Each structure stands twice: as structure tokens, then as C-alpha cells.
Amino acid sequence: MPPKPAPGFKGNKSHLPQKPCAACGLPMTWRKKWARNWESVLYCSDACRKAKGTKPDTP
């Protein structure tokens, strides 16, 4: 889990961990909501969770 933000934190997310979404491949940035289960978060949204069996559309 990343360290707690300093009191003057202004929302710079560049230092937070990222990982790709299992469905679409786009990078997901760590969210406070995911702090307890960041290792088990696989999808960036409910739409990706529903489409988990399909391949992303890439040319």
C-alpha cells in the first residue's frame, strides 16, 4: 500500500502505483477505495468486468 499523502497533497497521482486492466489493457492508478484489496483489483470499471471474456479491439 502506498504511503499516506501529506497534508498538503494536491492530487498529483504520478507517484501512485499503476497496473493494466485485465480486459481493456489501459493503466489503472491506485485509488484509496482499493487500498484494502489492490492486489485483487483486475478491472478498471464495471463495463470491463462484464466484458472480461472478450478481447480488446486493437487494429
C-alpha positions, 0 to 999 in steps of 0.5 A: 500500500502506498504511503499516506499523502501529506497534508498538503497533497494536491492530487498529483497521482504520478507517484501512485502505483499503476497496473493494466486492466485485465480486459481493456489493457489501459493503466489503472492508478491506485485509488484509496477505495482499493487500498484494502484489496489492490492486489485483487483489483483486475478491472478498471470499471464495471463495463470491463468486468462484464466484458472480461471474456472478450478481447480488446479491439486493437487494429 
